Amino acid sequence: MTRPLSVALAGLGTVGGGVLDMLQKNADIVAARAGRPIAITAVSARDRNRDRGLSLDGLRWFDDPVALAHDPAIDVIVEVIGGSDGPARRLVEAALAAGKPVVTANKALLAVHGAELAALSEKHNVTLAFEAAVAGGIPVIKALREGLAGNRISRVAGILNGTCNYILTVMRERGREFADVLADAQKLGYAEADPAFDIDGIDAAHKLAILAALAFGRPVAFDAVHVEGIRHISAVDIAFATELGYRIKLLGIARQTEAGIAARVHPCMVPQASPIARVDGVFNAVVAEGDFVGRVMLEGRGAGAGPTASAVVADLIDIARGRATPVWGAGSGALSSVPSVGMEAHLGAYYLRLMVVDRPGVIADVTAALRDEGVSMGSMLQRGRSPGEAVPVVIVTHETRESAMRRAIARITELETVLETPAMIRIEAA
Ligand SMILES: NC(=O)c1ccc[n+]([C@@H]2O[C@H](COP(=O)([O-])OP(=O)(O)OC[C@H]3O[C@@H](n4cnc5c(N)ncnc54)[C@H](OP(=O)(O)O)[C@@H]3O)[C@@H](O)[C@H]2O)c1
């Protein structure tokens, strides 16, 4: 057999540990599929003395990960440090400039600096692979960039953050509030100590920006993604969603519209019968719609050592085989310049929950605000009568423009009989 592919692993955390484990345990099938053995020969992390439960015997240690890029004995760099800047970015840039292929799991880096990195990869004619960056073990990058390459994609959507999906699932199953479930998820290791990236939708937005670039063949545009997280979702809205035949999911959705690409991450109500509504717990799913293939849905584990290693090792096998694809599916010169569309232009149905004082005339004021802004009401639910006290009122609208909906909500919020800012959740056909 040919000489092993010599790989440097920068980062020995969850993902790095998984990659080492997989390359050891599955060395035989990896070598067969790669046409040569794939061997980790050098590693870098912050703390050399930390007990990682991994054997690092025989591996060269680098305190400075960027130095890996300049080592002539290393063929490929795996960057699993994380972060859109700092050592991860410096390492990836140095490796590409030195002509070394890079495999990364770093969605933040790709979403924020993906255009420059693609240019660098092209300039030096070297691979930058990132299957693990989106939806962990689900081979969604390969699916969009290669398997569906002949299609015009009209929409790509998915459950892209397992932490949020887990929290929303437990809230629904146990009827519990967000803050309680988040605290438990942190104890169980399903949510980070600082959970903001996950629960505020930023992680999902990084992934959606990557998927949208691949699906629509255009430069990655993270800043154009509208982002909302799940902090404001309450148990009462989840219960109403169930009553109305919906599930609440944090979705990332990118769609081709007449005016351009609309990309958004926010909680959605999706019909209970839709396949994506049934993806529960830490699982991820991605749906793509192509003009020839129709609808494709992929589901699986979006995080964790094993699934992420599975994606990293697949990229290493491609590199060992010499299989290469431009970072965004087409060369920079062939990418489309289709513009992005803002959220105000969104057209869809809305769920609105108000807490109102239960007294005559209140509903008339609310419906007048909706009517004045051209928002047409589909249905209304009111639970429990307690004259003079706060009761929830739920309104489901027909298809309406986001800008009109926002104006109507601003007016409704000002009504003296409306006690809190209304809860608004967009309804998505899924
Ligand atoms: N965890 C997942 O399930 C998952 C899934 C998909 C994608 N990803 C992505 O994969 C990447 C890694 O995630 P992770 O969960 O494995 O992170 P992690 O467990 O926090 O591990 C990060 C590793 O990077 C090392 N590191 C940090 N700063 C460094 C520096 N300046 N120089 C050298 N090494 C440094 C750390 O060293 P020490 O160990 O010495 O502190 C640690 O080994 C991130 O981009 C993440 O978004 C993760």
The ligand as a Gaussian input file, in Angstrom:
#p B3LYP/6-31G(d) Opt

LIG

0 1
 N      -18.798000      19.214000      19.712000
 C      -19.543000      18.932000      18.654000
 O      -20.413000      18.075000      18.722000
 C      -19.315000      19.633000      17.345000
 C      -20.112000      19.297000      16.241000
 C      -19.882000      19.913000      15.004000
 C      -18.891000      20.861000      14.892000
 N      -18.151000      21.194000      15.987000
 C      -17.083000      22.182000      15.825000
 O      -15.834000      21.545000      16.022000
 C      -14.910000      22.453000      16.585000
 C      -14.361000      21.852000      17.899000
 O      -15.422000      21.629000      18.779000
 P      -15.245000      20.765000      20.115000
 O      -16.620000      20.564000      20.656000
 O      -14.400000      19.581000      19.863000
 O      -14.477000      21.814000      21.049000
 P      -13.733000      21.558000      22.428000
 O      -14.189000      20.273000      23.030000
 O      -13.856000      22.808000      23.208000
 O      -12.199000      21.367000      21.979000
 C      -11.426000      22.422000      21.484000
 C       -9.962000      21.978000      21.446000
 O       -9.210000      23.030000      20.884000
 C       -8.062000      23.217000      21.702000
 N       -7.608000      24.606000      21.641000
 C       -8.275000      25.711000      22.031000
 N       -7.507000      26.798000      21.846000
 C       -6.337000      26.353000      21.336000
 C       -5.127000      26.977000      20.961000
 N       -4.980000      28.297000      21.062000
 N       -4.148000      26.192000      20.487000
 C       -4.267000      24.870000      20.381000
 N       -5.401000      24.215000      20.722000
 C       -6.397000      24.954000      21.204000
 C       -8.480000      22.837000      23.115000
 O       -7.326000      22.514000      23.863000
 P       -7.398000      22.010000      25.407000
 O       -8.114000      20.682000      25.353000
 O       -5.993000      21.846000      25.824000
 O       -8.162000      23.051000      26.144000
 C       -9.391000      21.647000      22.817000
 O       -8.652000      20.466000      22.747000
 C      -15.681000      23.763000      16.748000
 O      -15.465000      24.559000      15.609000
 C      -17.126000      23.315000      16.802000
 O      -18.032000      24.313000      16.377000
 C      -18.332000      20.594000      17.212000

